[in-house]
Amino acid sequence: MRTTRVLLLLASAHALQAPRVRQRTCLKATQTNDEPATRKAVAAVAGIGVAETAYLTYSKLTGVQGLCASGCGSVLEGPYAQLPGGVPLAAVGLLAYAAVLFLALGDVDKTRKPLVALTSAMAAASVCLVGLLLFWLNQTCVLCFGSATLCFTNAWLLRSEKGSRTPFIAATVLAALVQFSTVAGNVALKEARMIVQPAVAAETTTPKQLFSPPPVKTATTPKAAALAKHLSAKGARMYGAYWCSHCFDQKSAFGSKAVEDIDYVECAADGVDSQRAKCDRRGVKGYPTWDIGGELYPGEKSLDELAELSGFKG
């Protein structure tokens, strides 16, 4: 009889504990149920980043411009768009996005820490790049801002994940500052050499090599011809560089005849008829930049935009 009671008590205790076990199990499943969905979202965002940076890398390596809006061409063609050795900065972003995609689809436990570290570093790098665009180059690049948004999105999606972030963020910011300051120093050194070279060239037999922008071959429409004369009458100027494809596209929009009426200022120190000092005094950071009515308007503009900015009614 006593044995029977003991068995009944044990059975009752087990029955009481079973719901608790099930409750714990269900609770744990609920807590981890969102993780696969987060990983899929991170992978999807990274996939978009792979496609975007692959296009930017292709544009940088081939010089082909299609989807890039105002400012993108100047950014891609500028000295800040590549690492030492000529490696496109977009290619580094491509590898980073591909790594995030690979990690997001991998084992959750094994990839948690590297995924948190990588997405945090990419977000930190995006802050540096956006700051460079807005406050140093004074450019607006839709694709560049889009890539930054993707990086911030992934960092936000993984905000609740545990892992060390600070060292990787600090290292990324430091590397970006070193890279940007090195490029800025090289650009300043090159410009300084261009200033002192004429005096040195007088004592040598090797003339300094200068470069001219490619000739414009497109036809001029009556509207473009009238707008070019209007801009000239208003004292508008176009600041550019011989190597800038968007500057060439801007000139091509006017055509071979109308472009002769545009007051073009060559800002590249090694360009023919360079007026680098004038560009520096005016605070020009990217090309092309229009100076209309005392205001600077960076980026390639359509003829309709130039007409609106200059008050052209023709």
GUDREN-52915 format. One record per residue: x, z, y of N, C-alpha, C in turn; residue number from 1. Coordinates in pm, whole numbers. Layout:
BEGIN
<rec <X,Z,Y>,<X,Z,Y>,<X,Z,Y>,NUM> ...
***
This chain:
BEGIN
<rec <84,0,-121>,<0,0,0>,<87,0,126>,1> <rec <188,89,123>,<279,95,237>,<352,-37,255>,2> <rec <388,-97,144>,<458,-227,149>,<370,-333,211>,3> <rec <241,-328,176>,<146,-426,231>,<134,-411,381>,4> <rec <128,-285,430>,<119,-261,573>,<243,-312,647>,5> <rec <358,-287,588>,<482,-335,649>,<482,-486,662>,6> <rec <436,-553,557>,<431,-700,559>,<335,-750,666>,7> <rec <219,-679,677>,<121,-719,778>,<178,-701,919>,8> <rec <248,-589,942>,<308,-566,1073>,<412,-673,1107>,9> <rec <495,-708,1009>,<596,-812,1031>,<531,-946,1062>,10> <rec <423,-977,989>,<353,-1104,1012>,<292,-1107,1151>,11> <rec <235,-992,1193>,<175,-985,1326>,<280,-1001,1435>,12> <rec <393,-932,1415>,<500,-945,1513>,<550,-1089,1525>,13> <rec <562,-1154,1413>,<606,-1294,1413>,<504,-1383,1484>,14> <rec <374,-1354,1460>,<269,-1433,1524>,<270,-1414,1674>,15> <rec <302,-1292,1719>,<307,-1266,1863>,<428,-1333,1928>,16> <rec <538,-1338,1852>,<659,-1398,1907>,<655,-1550,1908>,17> <rec <582,-1611,1820>,<579,-1757,1807>,<533,-1827,1935>,18> <rec <422,-1779,1998>,<383,-1845,2124>,<490,-1836,2231>,19> <rec <564,-1721,2234>,<670,-1708,2333>,<780,-1810,2311>,20> <rec <813,-1830,2184>,<916,-1929,2152>,<871,-2067,2193>,21> <rec <742,-2096,2160>,<689,-2226,2198>,<684,-2243,2350>,22> <rec <653,-2130,2418>,<646,-2135,2563>,<784,-2162,2623>,23> <rec <885,-2094,2568>,<1020,-2118,2617>,<1061,-2264,2593>,24> <rec <1026,-2313,2473>,<1063,-2450,2438>,<994,-2550,2530>,25> <rec <864,-2529,2553>,<791,-2619,2640>,<845,-2613,2783>,26> <rec <879,-2491,2829>,<931,-2474,2964>,<1064,-2545,2980>,27> <rec <1148,-2533,2880>,<1278,-2600,2885>,<1261,-2751,2885>,28> <rec <1167,-2798,2806>,<1143,-2942,2802>,<1092,-2992,2937>,29> <rec <1008,-2912,3001>,<956,-2950,3131>,<1067,-2957,3235>,30> <rec <1161,-2861,3228>,<1270,-2857,3325>,<1363,-2976,3314>,31> <rec <1382,-3026,3193>,<1477,-3137,3171>,<1406,-3272,3164>,32> <rec <1272,-3270,3173>,<1198,-3394,3156>,<1223,-3492,3270>,33> <rec <1256,-3442,3390>,<1277,-3530,3505>,<1417,-3590,3509>,34> <rec <1509,-3537,3432>,<1647,-3584,3440>,<1664,-3729,3399>,35> <rec <1601,-3775,3288>,<1614,-3918,3255>,<1559,-4009,3364>,36> <rec <1449,-3966,3428>,<1393,-4048,3536>,<1489,-4055,3654>,37> <rec <1555,-3943,3685>,<1654,-3943,3794>,<1770,-4034,3762>,38> <rec <1816,-4027,3637>,<1928,-4113,3596>,<1889,-4260,3607>,39> <rec <1768,-4293,3570>,<1724,-4432,3579>,<1717,-4477,3725>,40> <rec <1672,-4387,3812>,<1665,-4421,3955>,<1805,-4443,4011>,41> <rec <1900,-4356,3973>,<2038,-4371,4018>,<2096,-4504,3968>,42> <rec <2068,-4536,3843>,<2117,-4662,3786>,<2058,-4783,3859>,43> <rec <1929,-4774,3893>,<1864,-4885,3963>,<1925,-4905,4102>,44> <rec <1948,-4795,4173>,<2008,-4804,4306>,<2150,-4860,4296>,45> <rec <2224,-4814,4196>,<2360,-4864,4177>,<2360,-5013,4142>,46> <rec <2259,-5056,4066>,<2249,-5198,4033>,<2231,-5284,4157>,47> <rec <2148,-5235,4251>,<2131,-5306,4377>,<2263,-5310,4454>,48> <rec <2335,-5197,4451>,<2464,-5191,4518>,<2565,-5288,4458>,49> <rec <2563,-5303,4326>,<2652,-5398,4260>,<2625,-5541,4309>,50> <rec <2496,-5576,4317>,<2460,-5710,4362>,<2503,-5734,4507>,51> <rec <2479,-5634,4591>,<2512,-5648,4734>,<2662,-5659,4758>,52> <rec <2739,-5568,4698>,<2883,-5571,4719>,<2949,-5691,4652>,53> <rec <2888,-5740,4545>,<2940,-5863,4483>,<2925,-5980,4580>,54> <rec <2811,-5984,4650>,<2791,-6089,4750>,<2889,-6075,4866>,55> <rec <2909,-5951,4913>,<3002,-5929,5024>,<3145,-5964,4984>,56> <rec <3182,-5931,4861>,<3315,-5966,4812>,<3332,-6117,4806>,57> <rec <3230,-6185,4755>,<3232,-6331,4748>,<3244,-6392,4888>,58> <rec <3167,-6335,4984>,<3173,-6386,5121>,<3311,-6367,5182>,59> <rec <3372,-6251,5155>,<3504,-6223,5210>,<3610,-6316,5152>,60> <rec <3603,-6339,5022>,<3706,-6420,4955>,<3691,-6569,4983>,61> <rec <3567,-6615,5001>,<3544,-6758,5018>,<3517,-6799,5162>,62> <rec <3481,-6702,5247>,<3448,-6733,5385>,<3309,-6789,5402>,63> <rec <3229,-6789,5295>,<3093,-6840,5300>,<3002,-6734,5360>,64> <rec <2923,-6770,5461>,<2831,-6678,5526>,<2689,-6730,5508>,65> <rec <2602,-6650,5448>,<2464,-6692,5429>,<2366,-6586,5474>,66> <rec <2364,-6475,5400>,<2267,-6369,5427>,<2311,-6277,5540>,67> <rec <2437,-6282,5576>,<2486,-6189,5677>,<2417,-6212,5810>,68> <rec <2366,-6105,5866>,<2303,-6112,5998>,<2406,-6085,6106>,69> <rec <2358,-6062,6225>,<2446,-6042,6340>,<2547,-5931,6314>,70> <rec <2675,-5964,6338>,<2780,-5864,6325>,<2848,-5863,6190>,71> <rec <2780,-5904,6084>,<2839,-5896,5950>,<2964,-5983,5938>,72> <rec <2956,-6103,5994>,<3070,-6193,5985>,<3193,-6137,6053>,73> <rec <3174,-6080,6172>,<3287,-6023,6244>,<3347,-5905,6168>,74> <rec <3260,-5828,6103>,<3308,-5713,6026>,<3387,-5760,5904>,75> <rec <3334,-5858,5831>,<3399,-5906,5710>,<3532,-5975,5740>,76> <rec <3539,-6040,5854>,<3660,-6115,5887>,<3764,-6030,5960>,77> <rec <3726,-5912,6003>,<3816,-5827,6078>,<3920,-5761,5991>,78> <rec <4020,-5700,6051>,<4130,-5637,5976>,<4087,-5513,5900>,79> <rec <3973,-5453,5935>,<3929,-5331,5867>,<3855,-5361,5737>,80> <rec <3834,-5488,5706>,<3756,-5525,5588>,<3840,-5539,5463>,81> <rec <3967,-5503,5468>,<4050,-5514,5349>,<4152,-5402,5343>,82> <rec <4198,-5376,5222>,<4298,-5274,5196>,<4436,-5339,5191>,83> <rec <4542,-5260,5187>,<4675,-5318,5174>,<4683,-5411,5053>,84> <rec <4748,-5524,5070>,<4755,-5623,4963>,<4645,-5726,4969>,85> <rec <4559,-5715,5072>,<4452,-5813,5088>,<4331,-5788,5001>,86> <rec <4320,-5670,4942>,<4205,-5638,4857>,<4082,-5614,4945>,87> <rec <3973,-5690,4926>,<3854,-5670,5009>,<3796,-5530,4988>,88> <rec <3757,-5467,5098>,<3696,-5334,5090>,<3566,-5341,5011>,89> <rec <3496,-5454,5020>,<3371,-5470,4945>,<3396,-5468,4794>,90> <rec <3515,-5515,4752>,<3546,-5513,4609>,<3561,-5370,4557>,91> <rec <3614,-5281,4641>,<3623,-5140,4604>,<3482,-5082,4588>,92> <rec <3393,-5118,4681>,<3254,-5074,4669>,<3188,-5128,4544>,93> <rec <3220,-5252,4508>,<3166,-5311,4386>,<3207,-5232,4263>,94> <rec <3334,-5196,4255>,<3382,-5116,4142>,<3316,-4978,4141>,95> <rec <3297,-4919,4258>,<3236,-4786,4266>,<3091,-4791,4218>,96> <rec <3016,-4889,4265>,<2876,-4901,4222>,<2868,-4928,4071>,97> <rec <2957,-5012,4020>,<2958,-5041,3877>,<2988,-4914,3797>,98> <rec <3079,-4831,3847>,<3110,-4705,3779>,<2990,-4611,3780>,99> <rec <2919,-4603,3892>,<2798,-4520,3899>,<2694,-4569,3801>,100> <rec <2676,-4699,3793>,<2580,-4757,3699>,<2616,-4722,3555>,101> <rec <2744,-4732,3523>,<2791,-4700,3388>,<2770,-4552,3356>,102> <rec <2805,-4465,3450>,<2789,-4321,3428>,<2643,-4280,3419>,103> <rec <2558,-4341,3502>,<2417,-4305,3503>,<2349,-4339,3372>,104> <rec <2400,-4439,3302>,<2342,-4480,3174>,<2411,-4413,3055>,105> <rec <2512,-4330,3085>,<2586,-4265,2978>,<2529,-4131,2938>,106> <rec <2604,-4058,2857>,<2564,-3926,2810>,<2549,-3831,2929>,107> <rec <2437,-3760,2933>,<2406,-3676,3050>,<2509,-3566,3068>,108> <rec <2540,-3495,2962>,<2631,-3381,2973>,<2773,-3425,3005>,109> <rec <2818,-3533,2947>,<2956,-3578,2966>,<2979,-3644,3102>,110> <rec <2873,-3702,3157>,<2891,-3780,3281>,<2842,-3706,3405>,111> <rec <2787,-3586,3391>,<2729,-3517,3505>,<2831,-3492,3617>,112> <rec <2943,-3431,3584>,<3043,-3397,3685>,<3105,-3520,3751>,113> <rec <3152,-3620,3673>,<3208,-3738,3741>,<3105,-3815,3823>,114> <rec <2979,-3814,3780>,<2876,-3885,3855>,<2849,-3816,3989>,115> <rec <2844,-3684,3988>,<2825,-3608,4112>,<2943,-3631,4205>,116> <rec <3064,-3626,4152>,<3183,-3645,4234>,<3187,-3784,4295>,117> <rec <3157,-3886,4216>,<3165,-4024,4264>,<3059,-4054,4369>,118> <rec <2935,-4012,4346>,<2829,-4039,4444>,<2854,-3962,4573>,119> <rec <2909,-3843,4563>,<2941,-3765,4684>,<3051,-3834,4763>,120> <rec <3153,-3883,4693>,<3262,-3953,4760>,<3214,-4081,4827>,121> <rec <3124,-4154,4760>,<3071,-4277,4818>,<2989,-4249,4942>,122> <rec <2912,-4140,4941>,<2835,-4103,5060>,<2928,-4068,5175>,123> <rec <3036,-3996,5145>,<3133,-3960,5249>,<3200,-4085,5306>,124> <rec <3236,-4178,5219>,<3298,-4304,5265>,<3202,-4382,5353>,125> <rec <3073,-4379,5318>,<2973,-4450,5397>,<2962,-4392,5538>,126> <rec <2971,-4261,5549>,<2969,-4197,5681>,<3085,-4249,5766>,127> <rec <3203,-4258,5706>,<3321,-4307,5779>,<3303,-4453,5821>,128> <rec <3251,-4535,5730>,<3234,-4677,5760>,<3129,-4700,5867>,129> <rec <3018,-4628,5859>,<2914,-4641,5960>,<2967,-4596,6096>,130> <rec <3043,-4488,6097>,<3103,-4442,6221>,<3197,-4546,6280>,131> <rec <3275,-4611,6194>,<3366,-4717,6240>,<3288,-4833,6302>,132> <rec <3179,-4871,6237>,<3099,-4982,6287>,<3036,-4951,6423>,133> <rec <2976,-4834,6433>,<2898,-4801,6552>,<2984,-4761,6670>,134> <rec <3088,-4682,6645>,<3161,-4620,6756>,<3296,-4685,6787>,135> <rec <3346,-4769,6696>,<3475,-4834,6721>,<3459,-4985,6737>,136> <rec <3390,-5048,6640>,<3373,-5192,6646>,<3251,-5233,6728>,137> <rec <3159,-5139,6751>,<3035,-5168,6825>,<2960,-5286,6765>,138> <rec <2945,-5283,6633>,<2878,-5390,6561>,<2759,-5335,6485>,139> <rec <2664,-5422,6457>,<2552,-5389,6369>,<2554,-5484,6251>,140> <rec <2569,-5429,6132>,<2578,-5510,6010>,<2470,-5462,5914>,141> <rec <2366,-5543,5895>,<2252,-5502,5815>,<2293,-5470,5671>,142> <rec <2376,-5555,5613>,<2419,-5533,5475>,<2507,-5410,5462>,143> <rec <2589,-5385,5562>,<2674,-5265,5560>,<2590,-5138,5568>,144> <rec <2491,-5139,5657>,<2402,-5024,5668>,<2318,-5009,5541>,145> <rec <2282,-5121,5480>,<2206,-5116,5355>,<2286,-5051,5244>,146> <rec <2415,-5085,5235>,<2500,-5024,5134>,<2514,-4874,5157>,147> <rec <2527,-4834,5284>,<2535,-4692,5315>,<2408,-4619,5274>,148> <rec <2294,-4683,5295>,<2166,-4624,5255>,<2160,-4603,5104>,149> <rec <2211,-4699,5029>,<2215,-4685,4883>,<2301,-4567,4841>,150> <rec <2415,-4551,4906>,<2504,-4439,4873>,<2438,-4305,4904>,151> <rec <2374,-4296,5020>,<2305,-4171,5057>,<2190,-4143,4962>,152> <rec <2121,-4248,4917>,<2009,-4230,4826>,<2054,-4170,4693>,153> <rec <2162,-4222,4638>,<2212,-4168,4511>,<2261,-4025,4526>,154> <rec <2328,-3996,4637>,<2373,-3859,4660>,<2254,-3764,4671>,155> <rec <2147,-3810,4733>,<2026,-3728,4746>,<1957,-3709,4612>,156> <rec <1952,-3815,4531>,<1888,-3805,4399>,<1958,-3703,4310>,157> <rec <2089,-3688,4328>,<2167,-3596,4244>,<2197,-3465,4317>,158> <rec <2120,-3435,4420>,<2148,-3316,4502>,<2136,-3186,4424>,159> <rec <2051,-3182,4319>,<2031,-3059,4242>,<2128,-3045,4126>,160> <rec <2209,-3147,4103>,<2305,-3141,3993>,<2422,-3050,4030>,161> <rec <2468,-2976,3932>,<2583,-2888,3954>,<2712,-2965,3939>,162> <rec <2807,-2938,4025>,<2936,-3005,4018>,<3011,-2989,4149>,163> <rec <3142,-3004,4142>,<3225,-2988,4260>,<3215,-3112,4349>,164> <rec <3181,-3091,4476>,<3167,-3202,4570>,<3271,-3198,4682>,165> <rec <3298,-3081,4732>,<3383,-3065,4851>,<3520,-3131,4839>,166> <rec <3594,-3110,4729>,<3727,-3174,4720>,<3722,-3325,4727>,167> <rec <3622,-3384,4664>,<3613,-3529,4661>,<3568,-3585,4796>,168> <rec <3479,-3513,4863>,<3437,-3555,4996>,<3555,-3547,5093>,169> <rec <3628,-3436,5088>,<3743,-3418,5177>,<3850,-3524,5151>,170> <rec <3877,-3552,5024>,<3979,-3652,4990>,<3937,-3791,5037>,171> <rec <3808,-3822,5024>,<3759,-3953,5067>,<3769,-3970,5217>,172> <rec <3727,-3868,5291>,<3734,-3874,5438>,<3879,-3887,5483>,173> <rec <3969,-3812,5420>,<4110,-3819,5456>,<4166,-3958,5428>,174> <rec <4134,-4014,5312>,<4182,-4148,5278>,<4128,-4251,5376>,175> <rec <4001,-4238,5414>,<3942,-4332,5510>,<4011,-4323,5645>,176> <rec <4037,-4201,5690>,<4104,-4184,5819>,<4245,-4242,5817>,177> <rec <4315,-4221,5707>,<4451,-4277,5695>,<4446,-4429,5697>,178> <rec <4352,-4485,5620>,<4341,-4631,5614>,<4306,-4690,5750>,179> <rec <4204,-4633,5816>,<4160,-4688,5944>,<4267,-4672,6052>,180> <rec <4332,-4556,6053>,<4436,-4534,6154>,<4555,-4626,6129>,181> <rec <4586,-4652,6002>,<4696,-4744,5970>,<4665,-4885,6018>,182> <rec <4542,-4930,5992>,<4502,-5064,6036>,<4503,-5072,6188>,183> <rec <4448,-4967,6252>,<4446,-4966,6399>,<4588,-4970,6455>,184> <rec <4680,-4896,6391>,<4819,-4898,6434>,<4882,-5035,6416>,185> <rec <4852,-5099,6303>,<4907,-5233,6278>,<4855,-5334,6380>,186> <rec <4724,-5324,6411>,<4666,-5415,6510>,<4730,-5393,6646>,187> <rec <4746,-5266,6685>,<4807,-5236,6814>,<4952,-5284,6818>,188> <rec <5024,-5268,6707>,<5163,-5314,6701>,<5171,-5465,6712>,189> <rec <5078,-5533,6645>,<5077,-5679,6652>,<5051,-5726,6795>,190> <rec <4954,-5660,6860>,<4923,-5698,6997>,<5041,-5670,7089>,191> <rec <5110,-5558,7066>,<5226,-5525,7149>,<5336,-5629,7131>,192> <rec <5354,-5673,7007>,<5455,-5775,6981>,<5420,-5906,7050>,193> <rec <5288,-5937,7053>,<5246,-6060,7119>,<5275,-6055,7268>,194> <rec <5273,-5933,7325>,<5299,-5920,7469>,<5446,-5939,7501>,195> <rec <5534,-5884,7416>,<5677,-5891,7444>,<5742,-6017,7389>,196> <rec <5673,-6088,7300>,<5733,-6206,7239>,<5770,-6316,7338>,197> <rec <5688,-6342,7442>,<5729,-6450,7534>,<5867,-6431,7593>,198> <rec <5903,-6306,7627>,<6036,-6282,7681>,<6144,-6307,7577>,199> <rec <6115,-6270,7453>,<6211,-6291,7345>,<6220,-6438,7310>,200> <rec <6105,-6507,7314>,<6103,-6648,7275>,<6188,-6733,7367>,201> <rec <6204,-6689,7492>,<6286,-6766,7587>,<6431,-6772,7544>,202> <rec <6473,-6675,7462>,<6611,-6670,7419>,<6632,-6729,7279>,203> <rec <6525,-6779,7220>,<6533,-6836,7085>,<6489,-6980,7088>,204> <rec <6515,-7049,6981>,<6476,-7189,6970>,<6345,-7205,6896>,205> <rec <6291,-7096,6839>,<6167,-7105,6762>,<6049,-7069,6851>,206> <rec <5960,-7164,6879>,<5846,-7134,6967>,<5743,-7047,6894>,207> <rec <5667,-6972,6972>,<5562,-6889,6914>,<5447,-6977,6868>,208> <rec <5398,-6954,6747>,<5289,-7033,6693>,<5156,-6983,6746>,209> <rec <5079,-7074,6803>,<4947,-7041,6854>,<4842,-7117,6776>,210> <rec <4722,-7062,6771>,<4616,-7121,6689>,<4495,-7153,6776>,211> <rec <4432,-7265,6745>,<4313,-7310,6818>,<4190,-7298,6729>,212> <rec <4074,-7273,6787>,<3952,-7270,6707>,<3919,-7410,6658>,213> <rec <3848,-7423,6548>,<3814,-7556,6497>,<3722,-7629,6595>,214> <rec <3732,-7762,6600>,<3649,-7838,6694>,<3502,-7836,6654>,215> <rec <3415,-7835,6754>,<3270,-7839,6730>,<3228,-7985,6718>,216> <rec <3153,-8018,6613>,<3116,-8156,6587>,<2964,-8178,6585>,217> <rec <2887,-8072,6604>,<2742,-8087,6600>,<2691,-8154,6727>,218> <rec <2573,-8215,6716>,<2513,-8283,6831>,<2448,-8181,6924>,219> <rec <2443,-8215,7049>,<2384,-8128,7152>,<2241,-8172,7181>,220> <rec <2149,-8079,7173>,<2009,-8108,7206>,<1987,-8087,7356>,221> <rec <1883,-8148,7412>,<1855,-8127,7555>,<1836,-7979,7591>,222> <rec <1772,-7904,7504>,<1751,-7761,7530>,<1884,-7688,7534>,223> <rec <1973,-7718,7437>,<2103,-7652,7433>,<2186,-7687,7556>,224> <rec <2179,-7812,7599>,<2255,-7855,7718>,<2206,-7781,7843>,225> <rec <2073,-7770,7857>,<2017,-7702,7974>,<2050,-7553,7972>,226> <rec <2044,-7492,7853>,<2074,-7349,7841>,<2221,-7322,7873>,227> <rec <2311,-7410,7827>,<2454,-7392,7853>,<2483,-7397,8004>,228> <rec <2419,-7490,8074>,<2438,-7499,8220>,<2381,-7375,8289>,229> <rec <2267,-7327,8237>,<2205,-7207,8295>,<2296,-7086,8277>,230> <rec <2354,-7070,8159>,<2444,-6958,8133>,<2568,-6966,8222>,231> <rec <2619,-7086,8238>,<2737,-7104,8323>,<2705,-7068,8468>,232> <rec <2586,-7108,8514>,<2547,-7079,8652>,<2530,-6929,8675>,233> <rec <2489,-6857,8571>,<2471,-6712,8582>,<2601,-6635,8564>,234> <rec <2710,-6707,8534>,<2838,-6641,8514>,<2852,-6574,8378>,235> <rec <2774,-6617,8280>,<2781,-6558,8146>,<2909,-6602,8077>,236> <rec <2962,-6513,7994>,<3084,-6544,7919>,<3062,-6513,7771>,237> <rec <3135,-6589,7690>,<3136,-6563,7546>,<3278,-6524,7505>,238> <rec <3294,-6402,7457>,<3423,-6356,7406>,<3430,-6383,7257>,239> <rec <3542,-6439,7212>,<3554,-6470,7070>,<3698,-6479,7026>,240> <rec <3716,-6522,6901>,<3850,-6541,6843>,<3849,-6668,6760>,241> <rec <3962,-6733,6756>,<3970,-6862,6688>,<3937,-6852,6540>,242> <rec <3963,-6734,6478>,<3944,-6720,6334>,<3803,-6675,6297>,243> <rec <3720,-6648,6396>,<3586,-6593,6373>,<3487,-6704,6340>,244> <rec <3433,-6702,6219>,<3338,-6806,6177>,<3207,-6796,6254>,245> <rec <3167,-6675,6292>,<3043,-6661,6368>,<3059,-6715,6510>,246> <rec <3181,-6707,6563>,<3206,-6769,6693>,<3191,-6921,6683>,247> <rec <3243,-6975,6575>,<3231,-7120,6553>,<3085,-7159,6535>,248> <rec <3010,-7078,6459>,<2867,-7107,6440>,<2792,-7098,6573>,249> <rec <2831,-7001,6657>,<2767,-6988,6788>,<2791,-7111,6873>,250> <rec <2915,-7160,6873>,<2946,-7282,6949>,<2872,-7402,6891>,251> <rec <2864,-7408,6758>,<2798,-7521,6693>,<2650,-7527,6728>,252> <rec <2589,-7411,6757>,<2449,-7410,6795>,<2426,-7483,6927>,253> <rec <2528,-7483,7014>,<2518,-7556,7141>,<2553,-7703,7125>,254> <rec <2641,-7735,7032>,<2681,-7874,7015>,<2809,-7906,7090>,255> <rec <2869,-8017,7056>,<3002,-8051,7106>,<3005,-8073,7257>,256> <rec <2897,-8120,7317>,<2896,-8146,7461>,<2861,-8021,7541>,257> <rec <2757,-7951,7499>,<2712,-7833,7575>,<2814,-7720,7569>,258> <rec <2891,-7711,7460>,<2985,-7600,7446>,<3095,-7607,7553>,259> <rec <3116,-7725,7609>,<3216,-7739,7715>,<3173,-7666,7843>,260> <rec <3043,-7642,7859>,<2994,-7571,7977>,<2996,-7420,7959>,261> <rec <3022,-7374,7837>,<3025,-7230,7809>,<3160,-7173,7852>,262> <rec <3155,-7063,7924>,<3278,-6994,7965>,<3326,-6911,7845>,263> <rec <3417,-6970,7768>,<3467,-6904,7646>,<3599,-6835,7674>,264> <rec <3609,-6710,7628>,<3731,-6631,7648>,<3792,-6603,7511>,265> <rec <3914,-6652,7489>,<3984,-6631,7363>,<4047,-6490,7363>,266> <rec <4008,-6409,7265>,<4055,-6270,7260>,<4169,-6248,7161>,267> <rec <4190,-6342,7068>,<4299,-6326,6973>,<4432,-6345,7045>,268> <rec <4525,-6253,7025>,<4652,-6260,7097>,<4732,-6383,7060>,269> <rec <4714,-6434,6937>,<4789,-6553,6895>,<4704,-6680,6904>,270> <rec <4597,-6675,6983>,<4514,-6792,7005>,<4559,-6868,7128>,271> <rec <4529,-6997,7129>,<4562,-7080,7245>,<4483,-7032,7366>,272> <rec <4550,-7021,7481>,<4489,-6973,7606>,<4431,-6832,7589>,273> <rec <4504,-6749,7519>,<4457,-6613,7494>,<4443,-6534,7625>,274> <rec <4333,-6461,7635>,<4309,-6371,7748>,<4277,-6232,7694>,275> <rec <4364,-6188,7607>,<4344,-6061,7539>,<4325,-5944,7637>,276> <rec <4402,-5945,7743>,<4392,-5836,7840>,<4252,-5828,7900>,277> <rec <4193,-5943,7929>,<4058,-5945,7985>,<3958,-5888,7884>,278> <rec <3976,-5922,7757>,<3887,-5870,7652>,<3899,-5718,7642>,279> <rec <4023,-5669,7650>,<4045,-5524,7641>,<3984,-5452,7761>,280> <rec <4002,-5507,7878>,<3947,-5443,7998>,<3794,-5439,7994>,281> <rec <3735,-5540,7933>,<3589,-5547,7927>,<3534,-5461,7813>,282> <rec <3622,-5414,7725>,<3577,-5328,7616>,<3515,-5403,7500>,283> <rec <3560,-5526,7477>,<3507,-5607,7367>,<3568,-5558,7236>,284> <rec <3483,-5527,7138>,<3529,-5476,7009>,<3507,-5574,6894>,285> <rec <3408,-5660,6905>,<3378,-5754,6797>,<3345,-5890,6853>,286> <rec <3343,-5990,6764>,<3323,-6128,6807>,<3212,-6193,6726>,287> <rec <3134,-6281,6791>,<3135,-6307,6935>,<3064,-6196,7012>,288> <rec <3096,-6182,7137>,<3027,-6089,7228>,<2994,-6164,7355>,289> <rec <2868,-6159,7393>,<2823,-6224,7516>,<2822,-6125,7631>,290> <rec <2867,-6169,7747>,<2862,-6092,7870>,<2763,-6162,7962>,291> <rec <2641,-6106,7971>,<2534,-6168,8049>,<2482,-6066,8149>,292> <rec <2493,-6098,8273>,<2444,-6008,8376>,<2511,-5873,8379>,293> <rec <2638,-5869,8337>,<2711,-5743,8337>,<2690,-5658,8214>,294> <rec <2609,-5704,8119>,<2584,-5632,7995>,<2648,-5705,7878>,295> <rec <2702,-5628,7783>,<2763,-5687,7664>,<2662,-5692,7550>,296> <rec <2657,-5806,7483>,<2566,-5825,7370>,<2648,-5875,7252>,297> <rec <2692,-5784,7164>,<2775,-5825,7050>,<2694,-5899,6944>,298> <rec <2763,-5990,6876>,<2702,-6060,6764>,<2655,-6200,6801>,299> <rec <2645,-6284,6699>,<2596,-6420,6718>,<2448,-6417,6756>,300> <rec <2410,-6497,6853>,<2272,-6502,6901>,<2215,-6642,6883>,301> <rec <2085,-6647,6859>,<2018,-6776,6857>,<2000,-6825,7000>,302> <rec <1971,-6952,7016>,<1951,-7006,7150>,<1831,-6940,7218>,303> <rec <1729,-6908,7140>,<1611,-6841,7197>,<1648,-6701,7246>,304> <rec <1733,-6631,7171>,<1775,-6497,7214>,<1857,-6505,7343>,305> <rec <1946,-6603,7350>,<2027,-6620,7472>,<1940,-6658,7591>,306> <rec <1838,-6739,7564>,<1746,-6777,7672>,<1672,-6655,7725>,307> <rec <1629,-6568,7634>,<1557,-6447,7675>,<1649,-6351,7749>,308> <rec <1771,-6334,7700>,<1864,-6241,7763>,<1906,-6287,7903>,309> <rec <1912,-6418,7922>,<1959,-6472,8050>,<1846,-6512,8144>,310> <rec <1721,-6500,8096>,<1608,-6538,8181>,<1589,-6687,8195>,311> <rec <1630,-6763,8094>,<1616,-6909,8097>,<1471,-6947,8065>,312> <rec <1411,-7029,8149>,<1270,-7068,8132>,<1252,-7214,8096>,313> <rec <1361,-7285,8071>,<1351,-7427,8046>,<1296,-7461,7908>,314> 
***
